Amino acid sequence: MKKELGILVLLVVLCVIVSIMNQRFLVPENLQNMGRLIGAFGIFSLGLGMVIITGGIELSVGSIMALLGVLLSMMLTEWHWPSPIALLACVLLAMGLGLAHGTLITRMRLQPFIVTLCGLLFYRGIARFVTNDQTKGFGNVEGFEKLRWLASGNLLGIPMPFVLLIIIAAIMWVFLHRSVYGRYLLATGRNEEASRFAGINTKRVITLAYVVSGLLTAISGVIIAFYTNSVSPAGHGNFYELYGIAAAVLGGCSLRGGEGSVIGILIGTALLQVLQNLVNLLGIPSSLNFAVMGAVILIGVIGDQVFTERRQRRQIELVRQMAATTQ
């Protein structure tokens, strides 16, 4: 809880600084646009957080979004599939890819980095191949108004992606912090071998984390595709996995596994988007976005290292005190 509180204080301080430096930060249009991006990026960041808690990594998020985006466009505008069928196909495909990743990692004992890196390259290549490297889109969105509303509409003045994020975050909070699976997930991330000896089916737990990540990636992918209204197979979703990893690490998810919270990931996502908004409002070259992201990830990893060492020292000191007491 200390990590989440510290990040929340940092977010509030940053918002105050940005609003002082540029009053356009508090303009309703800017806040709505930022809320829309927080919602779209926060949903798949929650999925990435689940994977990171297991001690794994998911690098293929952006490529999966590109593949789903072009396929969704082709299903709706070229093949004329009904919207529910097209959406269901995208969700099932993303969950299937997550299942494949989890199976390769748990059954064949391949490294998550290698599996998802290959996925990053493979899915991007498939997206470019099936479209002949041509940009796909949804035209004037006639017939898809409800889907467009989910990406660009508002509910009582609140962007719909942000509303969806809150709903999904509430479900994920129960899933991670109030369910047996959540306890198994955290235990597996801390020590997979010990968890397996304790009777936990660690392979199933890890695989399910990748399936959930695929599901949330599909939801974000649909939102972002309709928000941009065009999908370039070569560039759509590039580096989105880094945004998600940065948000999770900022939110307190340890890259070693076994630590993380839904609230922390939400705050990390918001903090990252405020930083991006600051770059835009101050007219800083957009090329520095990646520099900001790299600095954020580095700071998060350093913070995690410091907290881990402090906790280990406290545990060692506690053991010494208990040993001294028994003597």
Secondary structure, DSSP 4 states (H G I P E B T S, - for coil): -HHHHHHHHHHHHHHHHHHHH-GGGGSHHHHHHHHHHHHHHHHHHHHHHHHHHTT-----HHHHHHHHHHHHHIIIIIS---HHHHHHHHHHHHHHHHHHHHHHHHHS---HHHHHHHHHHHHHHHHHHHTTT--EE-TT-TT-HHHHHHHH-EETTEEHHHHHHHHHHHHHHHHHHSSHHHHHHHHHHH-HHHHHHTT--HHHHHHHHHHHHHHHHHHHHHHHHHHHSEE-TTTTTTTHHHHHHHHHHHTT--TTSS---HHHHHHHHHHHHHHHHHHHHTT--GGGHHHHHHHHHHHHHHHHHHHHHHHHHHHHHHHHHHHHHH-
